[in-house]
Each structure stands twice: as C-alpha cells, then as structure tokens.
C-alpha cells in the first residue's frame, strides 16, 4: 500500500541484486536503475584519495576488487600487490621461454615456496587479471578498461609473446587452475602445470 500511494515527500530506494525475487506488483511500481562496477581506475583513485594507499597498492587492490571499493578495502593490499608481482614475473618468465626447467623455476617463484591454497588463488586471480589486460591490448580495445593500467608499459612489452590467441589460451589455463585449486589440488602441482601451459 505504501508503494502504491507513497506520502508526498517520500522516495523509496529498493536495492537488490536479484530483482526477479521481488513480487511483480512491487517491480511494476519501481523504476529500474542499474549500477555497474566501478572501473579499476576509479577504485584506485578512491583508495589513494580517501584511504591513504600508495598508488601502486591501490592499483593492485583495484585490479583484484572487481569494481568494488569495499572488496578492495577488505583485502590486504600488500598481499594483493605481492600476488600481482608474482603473476607478472611468471608471465615475463614464460613469455619467450620454451625450456621446461626454466618454466618450472618460474612456477617455484610464482608459489613463493608456499602451499597455501588461498594465496595460490589470489596469485591465479592476479594472473587472470593481467592476461585479461593483455587480451584487451591485443584487441586494441579501450585502454580505460585495463584493470592494471599502471602496468601498461610492462604489458605492452609482453604483447609480442602473448598475442590475442595465446592470451585467450592462457586465460583458459588459469581458469582451469582456479577450478583445480577449488577442488583441493596441490598448489605446487597447479603452479607447475600453469607455468608449463602458459
């Protein structure tokens, strides 16, 4: 009744990520406004301006936050930055090398010598974000969509090795690795497999 005949000075804002569960009579009385995720650049700017993060930490946290300032704040910026650095080193190490031993050495560095599944997931997500950006650059897409814009020069240097097709295959490799970690696979074995298949 209140939605049908609201008081004159009232405005109701209903927020849901599942509008399909609202009654049709409620949905028919509401205007729909969609809010998309913030760009990584916008998230990083807020983190630097309002939360005293360094620019490097803010960009790393923003790249891993999926457009959410709250998620960027929830994570430990240093851990996210370390994961992104490890992912960038792995990409650089596998870019021009087909030597399995060298790739496996890169996998050791990627894991940081640990066997923590959460840390491996964080590193794989960082790797996925970097590969996504490589795909964007290879496709000559709008560079404002880069999640790791602060690493653009480094990413552009990797484009010679990670063209669109290889970036797409690498993205699939990381997706399968994340699934394996979720199914309790050994982080070391997953890291070795990723390094050999990038």
N, C-alpha and C positions, 0 to 999 in steps of 0.2 A: 504494500500500500504506500509506503514512504517513497519508494522508487517511482510509483505511478503518479503520485501527487506530492512532489517534494515541497518543503517550505520554500518561500520565495528567495531567501538569502542563502540557500544551501546548495552545495555542489558535492556530489559523492564521487569518489575515485575508487574503483574496484580494481585490484591488481591480482592478476593470476597468470601463471604460465600454462594453464590448462583451461582455456575458456570453454572447451567442449563439455566440462563437467557442470557448468552453470546451467540453470534452468533456461529453456528457450524464452520464457517470458521475461527473465532478467536480461538476457542477451539482447532481446529486441528493444529494450528501453535504454540501452547503453551505446555510446559512440565508442568505436574501437580505435585505440591508438597503439601502435606498435613501437616498441623501443628495442632497437638493436644493440649489440655490444659496442662499446667504445673502441675506437682504433687504438692499437698499441701506443701510438704517439701521444694520443690524448691521455691514456692511462699513465704513461711515463711522465708527462708534464704535470699531472696532478700529484704524483708521488714525489717529484722533485720540489714542486711549489709548496705543497701542504704537509708533507711528511718527511722532509729533510733527507731524502735519499740522494745519493750521488747519481749523476746521470747514467753511469754505467749500470749500477744496481737497478735503477728504475727501469731502464730499457730491458734488462734481463727479466725482471719481475713482470713487466707488462707483457712481454712475449709469451710468458707461461700462464697468463691470467685469463686468457680467452675473453678479453674485453671487460673484465670486472675489476674495479678498483678494490673491492672487498677481498677477492681472491688474491690479488697482488699483495695486499697487506697481510693476509693470513700466512703466506709462505715466508720462509726465511730468505731474504734477498741474497745473502751470501751463498747459501746452498744452491739457489737457482742460478746465480752467476757462475758458480763453480761447475754446475751441470752444463751450462751453455758453453763454457770454455772447453770442457772435456769433449763436448759434441763437435765443436768447431775444430779441435785438434784431430779428432777422428776423421772428419771429412777431409781435412788437409792431408792427413797421412794416407788415406785411401784414394785420393784424387788421381795420382799418377802412378801408383804402385800396384803391380800385379803379383808381387812377391808375397806368398802366403805367410812367411815368417815375419816380414815387416808389418803386415796387416794384423797378425796376432799380437805383435808387440804393441800396436796401436790399441788393440782391444784391452790389453792389460792397463794401459794408461786411461782408457775410457772408463773402466770399472773403478779406478782409483785403488785397486788392490782389495776392495771390499766385496762382500757378498750380500749386501743389504738390498732387498727387493724394492723397497720404497725409493732408495737412492737410484737404483737402476731404472725404475720407471721415470723418475724425474729427468735422468740423463737421456732416456729414449724420447721423452716428450720434447726436450730441448733439441734433440737431433731432428725430430719430426718438424719442428718449427723452422729450423734452418733449411731443411730440404724443401719445405713449402715455399720459403722465400726464394730459393734457387729456382724453383719452378716458375714463380712469378716473374723473376728477372729474365729467365729464358724465354718466356712467352711475351716479354715486353709489356707486361700489364702495368697498371697504375702503381707506381712505386710508393704511393701513400699507403698502400695496403700491406707493406712489408712489416712483419712483426719484429724483425731485428734490424731496423733501419740504421742503427748505429754501427752495424757490421757490414753495411753495404759494400764498401771497397773490398773487404775480405771475401764477401760472397761473389762479387763480380770476378775476382781472380779465380774462383772455383768454377765459374761457368764454362771455362774451356773443357773441363773434365766432366762436369755434371750438366750436360745439355738437357733438354726437356725430357727425352726418353729415359736417360739414366736417372734423372731426378724422380721421375714417376716410378721407376722400378725401385729406387732406394726408399721412396715413401712407403711402398708396399712391404719392403723388407722390415722397416721399422714398425709398421702396423702389426705384422706377424710376430715380431719380437715382443711387442707390448702384450699381445694376446698370450704368448708363451709365459711371460712373467706373471700374468694374472692366473695362469694355470699351474703356478708353482715350479716353473723350470729354474734351473740353476742360473743365476745372473752371469757367472763366468762363461758358461756354455752359450748363453744367449749373446753375450758381447762378442765372443769368438765368431759365432755364426753371422752376426751383423757385419763385423769387420770383413769377413770373407765374401760377403754377398753384396756389399755396397758398390 
